[in-house]
Amino acid sequence: MIDIPNYPQKKKELHFYINELKYLDGVSNSPSNPYDRYLNQKLRNNNYTMQDFIVILKSNAYIMMYNMIESTIKEIIFAVYDNINAANLTYEEISLKLQELWESHQFENLDKGNAKAEKYKQEAHRMITSIIQNNTVRFNNNNIKLSGNADFESVLTIMQRHGININTSIIGKYSNELRIIKNTRNSLAHGGTSFIESGRDISFNDINKMCKHTEEYLEQLIKDTNYFVWRKRFKNKR
């Protein structure tokens, strides 16, 4: 089993948030409820109402869902790297997919720095020497960069580059929801839309479904990655 220490806590926090949002949403939709009158009086400020507060809470749920997605994806890949590194494998001993990935990682920093041809020659020489000498291959967590880009397609690409097969027969239908979560989170984080604008047309039931589907999605990724590690698919099957 791979170690994903922060996912259970993030899921627990999201459940708590959604349960409280459900309660407040129910109160706000019951005008005869004394709590509704009380909360409306307490929250009314500069023309904002209890309903506006609920809408803001709905928008914030997108941020919580996205943060759980991105952090869990990183934890999954970090756990894979921990297992690969612990196996002390050489270049020839890791899978072909991981060989390609390791090669690309070696040049990533050079590509960003607009390095000259000599730098590429030096790096290629270092790589060749490392392979010939059967040095242990190491994967670095810093090579995983999502930064607001975690949706179904981008995550599937990351998994495929590592040689991890993901069963999309169920979670594939959540692709559009995951894109909406990512785009809404990014729009909120970068100030493209206000919290009231983003959450005005979404119901609590829609938010609740997205949360459940997000969990199903992440747990399928964890399950498939566990199988990848258990079967040692990171090794070269020569």
PAZAPA-4460 file (N, C-alpha, C; in steps of 0.05 Angstrom, whole numbers, plus 32768, in hexadecimal, padded with zeros to 4 digits):
% residues 238
    n_x    n_y    n_z   ca_x   ca_y   ca_z    c_x    c_y    c_z   seq   type   mol
   8011   7FE8   8000   8000   8000   8000   8011   8019   8000     1      M     A
   800B   802C   7FEF   8019   8045   7FEF   800F   8057   8006     2      I     A
   8020   8068   800F   8019   8079   8026   8010   8094   801C     3      D     A
   7FF6   809A   8021   7FEA   80B4   801A   7FE0   80C0   8034     4      I     A
   7FF1   80CB   8044   7FEA   80D3   805F   7FD6   80EA   8062     5      P     A
   7FD6   80FD   804F   7FC5   8115   8052   7FA9   8112   8046     6      N     A
   7FA5   80FF   8034   7F8B   80FC   8027   7F74   80F7   803B     7      Y     A
   7F77   80E4   804E   7F61   80DE   8060   7F58   80F7   8070     8      P     A
   7F6C   8107   8078   7F65   811F   8088   7F57   8134   8076     9      Q     A
   7F60   8137   805D   7F53   814A   804B   7F37   8142   8045    10      K     A
   7F33   8127   8042   7F18   811D   803C   7F06   8122   8055    11      K     A
   7F11   811D   806C   7F01   8122   8085   7EF9   813F   8087    12      K     A
   7F0B   8151   8081   7F05   816E   8083   7EF0   8175   806E    13      E     A
   7EF2   816A   8056   7EDE   8170   8041   7EC3   8166   8049    14      L     A
   7EC2   814E   8055   7EA8   8143   805E   7E9C   8155   8073    15      H     A
   7EAC   815E   8086   7EA2   8171   809B   7E97   818A   808E    16      F     A
   7EA6   8195   807B   7E9E   81AE   806E   7E83   81AA   805F    17      Y     A
   7E81   8195   8050   7E69   818F   8040   7E51   818B   8052    18      I     A
   7E54   817D   8068   7E3E   8178   807B   7E34   8192   8087    19      N     A
   7E47   81A4   808E   7E3E   81BE   8099   7E32   81CF   8084    20      E     A
   7E3C   81CE   806C   7E30   81DD   8055   7E14   81D3   8050    21      L     A
   7E10   81B9   8051   7DF5   81AE   804E   7DE2   81B9   8063    22      K     A
   7DEB   81BA   807B   7DD9   81C4   8091   7DD2   81E1   808C    23      Y     A
   7DE6   81F2   8086   7DE2   820E   8082   7DD0   8213   806A    24      L     A
   7DD5   8203   8055   7DC5   8206   803D   7DA8   81FF   8042    25      D     A
   7DA3   81EB   8053   7D88   81E3   805A   7D7B   81F9   806B    26      G     A
   7D8A   8205   807D   7D7F   821A   808E   7D77   8232   807D    27      V     A
   7D89   8239   806A   7D84   8251   8059   7D6C   824D   8046    28      S     A
   7D65   8234   8041   7D4E   822F   802F   7D34   822A   803F    29      N     A
   7D35   8230   8059   7D1D   822D   806A   7D17   8248   8077    30      S     A
   7D09   825A   806A   7D04   8274   8075   7CF7   8274   8090    31      P     A
   7CE7   8260   8096   7CD9   825E   80B0   7CEC   8255   80C7    32      S     A
   7D03   824B   80BF   7D16   8242   80D3   7D22   8259   80E3    33      N     A
   7D1F   8259   80FE   7D2A   826F   810E   7D48   8273   810A    34      P     A
   7D56   825E   8105   7D73   8261   8100   7D78   8272   80E7    35      Y     A
   7D67   826E   80D3   7D6A   827E   80BA   7D68   829B   80BF    36      D     A
   7D53   82A3   80CF   7D4F   82BF   80D5   7D67   82CA   80E5    37      R     A
   7D70   82BA   80F8   7D86   82C3   8109   7D9F   82C6   80F9    38      Y     A
   7DA6   82B2   80E9   7DBE   82B4   80D9   7DBD   82CA   80C4    39      L     A
   7DA6   82CE   80B8   7DA3   82E4   80A5   7DA8   82FF   80B2    40      N     A
   7D9F   8302   80CA   7DA3   831B   80D8   7DC1   831E   80DF    41      Q     A
   7DCD   8308   80E8   7DE9   830A   80F0   7DFC   830E   80D8    42      K     A
   7DF5   8302   80C1   7E06   8303   80A9   7E01   831A   8096    43      L     A
   7DE9   8327   809A   7DE3   833D   8087   7DF6   8354   808B    44      R     A
   7E05   835A   8077   7E19   8370   8078   7E1E   837B   805C    45      N     A
   7E19   8394   8058   7E1E   83A1   803E   7E0F   8392   8028    46      N     A
   7DF6   838B   802D   7DE4   837F   8019   7DEA   8361   8015    47      N     A
   7DFC   8355   8024   7E00   8338   8021   7DEE   8329   8034    48      Y     A
   7DE6   8312   802C   7DD2   8302   803C   7DDE   82E7   8043    49      T     A
   7DCD   82D8   8052   7DD4   82BD   8059   7DD8   82AC   8040    50      M     A
   7DC8   82B1   802C   7DCA   82A1   8013   7DE4   82A7   8004    51      Q     A
   7DED   82C0   8006   7E07   82C7   7FFA   7E1D   82B8   8008    52      D     A
   7E1B   82B6   8022   7E2F   82A8   8032   7E30   828A   8029    53      F     A
   7E19   827E   8025   7E18   8262   801C   7E25   825F   8001    54      I     A
   7E20   8272   7FEF   7E2C   8271   7FD4   7E4A   8273   7FD6    55      V     A
   7E54   8284   7FE7   7E71   8286   7FEB   7E7D   826B   7FF6    56      I     A
   7E6E   825F   8008   7E77   8245   8012   7E78   8230   7FFC    57      L     A
   7E64   8230   7FEA   7E64   821D   7FD4   7E7D   8221   7FC2    58      K     A
   7E84   823A   7FBD   7E9B   8240   7FAD   7EB5   8236   7FBA    59      S     A
   7EB6   823A   7FD4   7ECE   8231   7FE3   7ED1   8213   7FE2    60      N     A
   7EBB   8204   7FDE   7EBD   81E7   7FDC   7ECD   81DF   7FC4    61      A     A
   7ECC   81EF   7FAE   7EDD   81EA   7F97   7EFB   81EA   7F9E    62      Y     A
   7F02   81FE   7FAE   7F1E   8200   7FB6   7F27   81E8   7FC7    63      I     A
   7F15   81E0   7FDA   7F1C   81C9   7FEA   7F1E   81B0   7FDA    64      M     A
   7F0C   81AC   7FC6   7F0D   8194   7FB5   7F27   8194   7FA4    65      M     A
   7F2D   81AB   7F98   7F44   81AC   7F87   7F5E   81A7   7F97    66      Y     A
   7F60   81B4   7FAE   7F78   81B1   7FBF   7F7B   8193   7FC7    67      N     A
   7F65   8186   7FCC   7F67   8169   7FD3   7F71   8159   7FBB    68      M     A
   7F67   8160   7FA3   7F6F   8152   7F8B   7F8D   8156   7F86    69      I     A
   7F96   816E   7F85   7FB2   8174   7F7E   7FC5   8168   7F93    70      E     A
   7FBF   816C   7FAD   7FD1   8162   7FC1   7FD2   8143   7FC2    71      S     A
   7FBB   8137   7FBC   7FBB   8119   7FBC   7FC9   810E   7FA5    72      T     A
   7FC7   811A   7F8D   7FD6   8111   7F76   7FF4   8112   7F7C    73      I     A
   7FFD   8128   7F88   8019   812B   7F8F   8021   8115   7FA2    74      K     A
   8011   8110   7FB6   8017   80FB   7FCA   8019   80E0   7FBD    75      E     A
   8008   80DB   7FAA   8008   80C1   7F9C   8023   80BD   7F8D    76      I     A
   802B   80D2   7F7E   8044   80CF   7F6F   805C   80CF   7F82    77      I     A
   805B   80DF   7F97   8071   80DE   7FAB   8074   80C2   7FB6    78      F     A
   805D   80B5   7FBC   805E   809A   7FC7   806A   8086   7FB3    79      A     A
   8064   808A   7F99   8070   8079   7F84   808E   807D   7F84    80      V     A
   8096   8096   7F85   80B3   809C   7F85   80C1   8090   7F9D    81      Y     A
   80B4   8090   7FB4   80BF   8085   7FCC   80C5   8067   7FC8    82      D     A
   80B1   8059   7FBB   80B4   803D   7FB6   80CA   8037   7FA2    83      N     A
   80CB   8047   7F8D   80E0   8043   7F79   80FC   8048   7F85    84      I     A
   80FE   805E   7F93   8118   8065   7F9E   8121   8051   7FB3    85      N     A
   810E   8046   7FC2   8115   8033   7FD7   811F   8019   7FCB    86      A     A
   8118   8013   7FB2   8120   7FFB   7FA4   813C   7FFC   7F9A    87      A     A
   8148   8014   7F99   8164   8018   7F91   8169   800C   7F75    88      N     A
   8159   8014   7F62   815B   8009   7F47   816D   801A   7F35    89      L     A
   817A   800D   7F22   8189   801B   7F0D   8177   8022   7EF6    90      T     A
   8182   8031   7EE3   8173   8039   7ECC   8168   8021   7EBD    91      Y     A
   8178   800D   7EB9   8170   7FF5   7EAB   815A   7FE5   7EBA    92      E     A
   8158   7FE9   7ED3   8145   7FD9   7EE4   812A   7FE6   7EE6    93      E     A
   8127   8000   7EDF   810D   800C   7EE1   80FE   8009   7EC6    94      I     A
   80E4   800C   7EC7   80D3   8007   7EAF   80DA   801B   7E99    95      S     A
   80D3   8014   7E80   80D8   8025   7E6A   80CB   8040   7E6D    96      L     A
   80B3   8041   7E77   80A5   805A   7E7C   80B5   806C   7E8F    97      K     A
   80BF   805F   7EA4   80CE   806F   7EB8   80E9   8077   7EAE    98      L     A
   80F4   8067   7E9C   810E   806F   7E8F   8109   8089   7E80    99      Q     A
   80F4   808A   7E70   80ED   80A2   7E60   80E9   80BA   7E73   100      E     A
   80DA   80B5   7E89   80D4   80CA   7E9B   80ED   80D4   7EA9   101      L     A
   80FE   80C2   7EB1   8117   80CA   7EBE   8128   80DB   7EAB   102      W     A
   812A   80D3   7E92   8139   80E2   7E7E   812E   80FE   7E7C   103      E     A
   8114   8101   7E7A   8108   811B   7E76   810D   812D   7E8F   104      S     A
   810C   8120   7EA7   8111   812F   7EC0   812D   813C   7EC0   105      H     A
   8140   812E   7EB4   815C   8137   7EB5   815F   8151   7EA6   106      Q     A
   814E   8155   7E91   8151   816D   7E80   813D   8183   7E87   107      F     A
   812B   817E   7E9A   8116   8192   7E9F   8121   81AC   7EA8   108      E     A
   8133   81AD   7EBB   813E   81C6   7EC5   814D   81D5   7EAF   109      N     A
   815A   81C6   7E9D   8169   81D2   7E87   8156   81E0   7E74   110      L     A
   8140   81D2   7E6E   812C   81DD   7E5B   8121   81F8   7E66   111      D     A
   811C   81FA   7E80   8111   8212   7E8B   8125   8229   7E8C   112      K     A
   813E   8222   7E8D   8153   8236   7E90   815F   823F   7E75   113      G     A
   8153   8236   7E5E   815E   823D   7E44   817C   8237   7E42   114      N     A
   8183   821F   7E4B   819F   8217   7E4C   81AB   8215   7E30   115      A     A
   81C5   821A   7E2E   81D4   8217   7E15   81D9   81FA   7E0F   116      K     A
   81E2   81F5   7DF6   81E7   81DA   7DED   81FB   81CB   7DFE   117      A     A
   820F   81DA   7E08   8224   81CD   7E19   8218   81C2   7E32   118      E     A
   8205   81CF   7E3D   81F7   81C5   7E56   81E9   81AB   7E50   119      K     A
   81DC   81A9   7E39   81CE   8190   7E32   81E2   8179   7E2D   120      Y     A
   81F9   8180   7E21   820E   816C   7E1D   8218   8161   7E38   121      K     A
   821C   8174   7E4B   8226   816C   7E66   8211   815A   7E74   122      Q     A
   81F8   8161   7E72   81E3   8152   7E7F   81E1   8137   7E73   123      E     A
   81E2   8135   7E58   81E0   811C   7E4A   81F8   810A   7E52   124      A     A
   820F   8115   7E54   8227   8106   7E5C   8224   80FB   7E78   125      H     A
   8219   810C   7E8A   8215   8103   7EA6   8201   80EC   7EA7   126      R     A
   81EB   80EE   7E97   81D7   80D9   7E96   81E3   80BF   7E8B   127      M     A
   81F2   80C0   7E75   81FE   80A8   7E69   8211   809B   7E7D   128      I     A
   8221   80AB   7E8A   8234   80A1   7E9E   8226   8092   7EB4   129      T     A
   8210   809F   7EBE   8200   8093   7ED4   81F5   8078   7ECC   130      S     A
   81EB   8077   7EB3   81DF   805E   7EA9   81F4   8048   7EA6   131      I     A
   820B   804F   7E9A   8220   803C   7E95   822B   8031   7EB0   132      I     A
   822D   8042   7EC4   8238   803A   7EDE   8223   802D   7EF0   133      Q     A
   820B   8029   7EE5   81F5   801C   7EF4   81EF   802A   7F0E   134      N     A
   81EF   8045   7F0D   81E9   8054   7F25   81CB   8052   7F2B   135      N     A
   81C4   8054   7F44   81A8   8053   7F4D   8199   806B   7F42   136      T     A
   8181   8066   7F38   8170   807C   7F2D   8160   8087   7F44   137      V     A
   815D   80A1   7F45   814D   80AF   7F5A   8138   80C1   7F4C   138      R     A
   8120   80BF   7F57   810A   80D1   7F4E   8105   80E6   7F64   139      F     A
   8103   80FF   7F5B   8101   8116   7F6D   80E4   8121   7F6E   140      N     A
   80D9   8125   7F86   80BE   812F   7F88   80BB   814A   7F7B   141      N     A
   80D0   815A   7F79   80CF   8174   7F6D   80C8   8174   7F4F   142      N     A
   80CA   815C   7F43   80C4   815A   7F26   80A5   8159   7F21   143      N     A
   8095   8156   7F36   8078   8156   7F33   806E   8172   7F38   144      I     A
   8064   817E   7F23   8059   8199   7F25   803D   819A   7F19   145      K     A
   802A   81A2   7F29   800E   81A4   7F20   8006   81C2   7F20   146      L     A
   8007   81CE   7F37   8003   81EB   7F3A   7FEA   81F5   7F2C   147      S     A
   7FD3   81EA   7F34   7FB9   81F3   7F28   7FB1   81E6   7F0F   148      G     A
   7FBF   81D0   7F07   7FBA   81C3   7EED   7FAF   81A7   7EF0   149      N     A
   7FA6   819F   7F08   7F9E   8183   7F0C   7F81   817F   7F04   150      A     A
   7F7D   8174   7EEC   7F62   816B   7EE4   7F65   814F   7EDA   151      D     A
   7F50   8143   7ECF   7F50   8127   7EC8   7F65   8121   7EB3   152      F     A
   7F67   8132   7E9E   7F79   812C   7E88   7F96   812F   7E91   153      E     A
   7F9D   8145   7E9F   7FB9   8149   7EA7   7FC2   8134   7EBB   154      S     A
   7FB1   812C   7ECD   7FB9   8117   7EE0   7FBC   80FC   7ED3   155      V     A
   7FAA   80F6   7EC0   7FAC   80DD   7EB1   7FC6   80DC   7EA2   156      L     A
   7FCE   80F2   7E97   7FE8   80F3   7E89   7FFF   80EE   7E9B   157      T     A
   7FFE   80FA   7EB3   8014   80F5   7EC7   8015   80D7   7ECE   158      I     A
   7FFE   80CB   7ED3   7FFE   80AF   7EDA   8009   809E   7EC3   159      M     A
   8001   80A4   7EAB   800A   8094   7E94   8028   8097   7E90   160      Q     A
   8033   80AF   7E95   8050   80B3   7E92   8060   80A2   7EA5   161      R     A
   8053   809C   7EBC   8060   808B   7ED0   805B   806D   7ECB   162      H     A
   804A   8067   7EB7   8043   804B   7EB2   802D   8040   7EC3   163      G     A
   801E   8052   7ED1   8008   8049   7EE3   7FEF   8049   7ED2   164      I     A
   7FE2   8031   7ED0   7FC9   802E   7EC2   7FB2   8035   7ED4   165      N     A
   7FA1   8048   7ECB   7F8A   8051   7EDA   7F71   8046   7ECD   166      I     A
   7F60   803A   7EDE   7F46   8030   7ED4   7F33   8047   7ED2   167      N     A
   7F2D   8050   7EBA   7F1C   8067   7EB6   7EFF   8060   7EB0   168      T     A
   7EF8   8046   7EB2   7EDD   803E   7EAB   7EC8   804B   7EBC   169      S     A
   7ECE   8052   7ED5   7EBB   805F   7EE6   7EC2   807D   7EE9   170      I     A
   7EDB   8083   7EEF   7EE2   809F   7EF5   7EE5   80B0   7EDC   171      I     A
   7EE5   80A4   7EC4   7EE7   80B3   7EAC   7ED0   80C7   7EA8   172      G     A
   7EB9   80C0   7EB3   7EA1   80D1   7EB0   7EA3   80EA   7EC1   173      K     A
   7EB7   80EB   7ED3   7EBA   8103   7EE4   7ECD   8117   7ED8   174      Y     A
   7ED6   8113   7EC0   7EE9   8124   7EB3   7EE0   8141   7EB3   175      S     A
   7EC7   8146   7EAB   7EBD   8161   7EA8   7EBB   816F   7EC4   176      N     A
   7EB2   815F   7ED8   7EB0   816B   7EF3   7ECB   8173   7EFD   177      E     A
   7EDF   8162   7EF8   7EFA   8169   7F02   7F05   8182   7EF4   178      L     A
   7EFE   8185   7EDA   7F06   819D   7ECC   7EF9   81B6   7ED7   179      R     A
   7EDF   81B3   7EDE   7ED1   81C9   7EEA   7EDD   81D1   7F05   180      I     A
   7EE3   81BD   7F15   7EF0   81C2   7F2F   7F0A   81D1   7F2C   181      I     A
   7F1A   81C8   7F19   7F34   81D5   7F15   7F31   81F1   7F0B   182      K     A
   7F20   81F5   7EF7   7F1C   8210   7EEB   7F10   8223   7EFF   183      N     A
   7EFC   821A   7F0F   7EEF   822B   7F22   7F03   8233   7F38   184      T     A
   7F12   8220   7F42   7F27   8225   7F56   7F3A   823A   7F4C   185      R     A
   7F44   8236   7F33   7F58   8249   7F28   7F4C   8265   7F25   186      N     A
   7F33   8266   7F1C   7F26   8280   7F19   7F24   828E   7F33   187      S     A
   7F1D   827F   7F48   7F1A   828B   7F63   7F36   8293   7F6E   188      L     A
   7F4A   8281   7F6A   7F64   8286   7F75   7F72   829E   7F68   189      A     A
   7F6C   82A3   7F4E   7F79   82B9   7F40   7F68   82D2   7F3E   190      H     A
   7F50   82D1   7F4B   7F3F   82E9   7F4B   7F2F   82ED   7F32   191      G     A
   7F2C   82D8   7F21   7F1D   82DB   7F09   7EFF   82DF   7F0D   192      G     A
   7EF5   82D2   7F22   7ED9   82D5   7F29   7ED7   82D7   7F48   193      T     A
   7EC1   82E2   7F51   7EBC   82E4   7F6E   7EB1   82CA   7F78   194      S     A
   7EB1   82C6   7F92   7EA6   82AD   7F9D   7E88   82AC   7F99   195      F     A
   7E7A   82C2   7F99   7E5D   82C2   7F95   7E57   82BC   7F78   196      I     A
   7E66   82C6   7F65   7E62   82C0   7F49   7E67   82A2   7F43   197      E     A
   7E7B   8297   7F4F   7E82   827B   7F49   7E6E   8267   7F55   198      S     A
   7E62   826E   7F6C   7E50   825B   7F79   7E33   8260   7F76   199      G     A
   7E2C   8275   7F67   7E10   827E   7F66   7DFE   8269   7F59   200      R     A
   7E07   825C   7F44   7DF6   824A   7F34   7DFA   822C   7F3A   201      D     A
   7E08   8226   7F4F   7E0C   820A   7F56   7DFD   8203   7F70   202      I     A
   7DF0   81EC   7F70   7DE0   81E4   7F87   7DF1   81D4   7F9B   203      S     A
   7DE7   81D1   7FB3   7DF6   81C1   7FC6   7DF9   81A4   7FBC   204      F     A
   7DE3   819A   7FB1   7DE4   817E   7FA7   7DFA   817A   7F92   205      N     A
   7DFE   818E   7F81   7E13   818D   7F6C   7E2F   818C   7F7A   206      D     A
   7E33   819E   7F8E   7E4C   819E   7F9C   7E51   8184   7FAA   207      I     A
   7E3C   8179   7FB7   7E3E   8160   7FC5   7E46   8149   7FB2   208      N     A
   7E3A   8148   7F9B   7E41   8134   7F87   7E5E   8136   7F7E   209      K     A
   7E67   814F   7F79   7E82   8153   7F71   7E96   8149   7F86   210      M     A
   7E8F   814E   7F9F   7EA1   8144   7FB5   7EA3   8126   7FB5   211      C     A
   7E8C   8119   7FB2   7E8C   80FB   7FB1   7E9B   80F1   7F99   212      K     A
   7E97   80FD   7F82   7EA5   80F4   7F6A   7EC3   80F9   7F6C   213      H     A
   7ECB   810F   7F78   7EE7   8115   7F7C   7EF4   8100   7F8D   214      T     A
   7EE7   80F7   7FA2   7EF1   80E2   7FB3   7EF3   80C8   7FA4   215      E     A
   7EDF   80C1   7F95   7EDF   80A8   7F85   7EF7   80A9   7F71   216      E     A
   7EFB   80C0   7F65   7F11   80C3   7F52   7F2C   80BF   7F5F   217      Y     A
   7F30   80CC   7F76   7F4A   80CA   7F84   7F4F   80AE   7F8E   218      L     A
   7F3A   80A1   7F98   7F3D   8086   7FA3   7F42   8071   7F8D   219      E     A
   7F38   8077   7F75   7F3F   8065   7F5F   7F5D   8068   7F57   220      Q     A
   7F66   8081   7F58   7F83   8086   7F52   7F94   8078   7F67   221      L     A
   7F8D   807A   7F80   7F9C   806D   7F95   7F9C   804F   7F92   222      I     A
   7F84   8044   7F8C   7F82   8027   7F88   7F94   801D   7F71   223      K     A
   7F93   802B   7F5B   7FA3   8022   7F43   7FC1   8026   7F48   224      D     A
   7FC8   803B   7F57   7FE4   803F   7F5D   7FEE   802A   7F71   225      T     A
   7FDD   8023   7F84   7FE4   800D   7F96   7FEA   7FF4   7F87   226      N     A
   7FDA   7FEE   7F73   7FDF   7FD6   7F63   7FF9   7FD8   7F54   227      Y     A
   7FFF   7FEF   7F49   8018   7FF5   7F3A   8030   7FEF   7F4C   228      F     A
   802F   7FF9   7F65   8045   7FF5   7F77   8047   7FD8   7F81   229      V     A
   802F   7FCD   7F88   802F   7FB1   7F92   803A   7F9E   7F7D   230      W     A
   8034   7FA2   7F64   803D   7F91   7F4E   8059   7F99   7F45   231      R     A
   8064   7FAE   7F51   807F   7FB8   7F4A   8081   7FBE   7F2C   232      K     A
   806C   7FCB   7F22   806C   7FD2   7F05   8080   7FE7   7EFE   233      R     A
   808E   7FF2   7F12   80A2   8006   7F0D   80BC   7FF8   7F04   234      F     A
   80BD   7FDE   7F06   80D5   7FCF   7EFE   80D4   7FC7   7EE1   235      K     A
   80EB   7FC5   7ED4   80ED   7FBC   7EB8   80E7   7F9E   7EB7   236      N     A
   80D3   7F97   7EA8   80CB   7F7A   7EA5   80DA   7F6E   7E8D   237      K     A
   80F3   7F6A   7E90   8103   7F5F   7E7A   8102   7F41   7E79   238      R     A
***
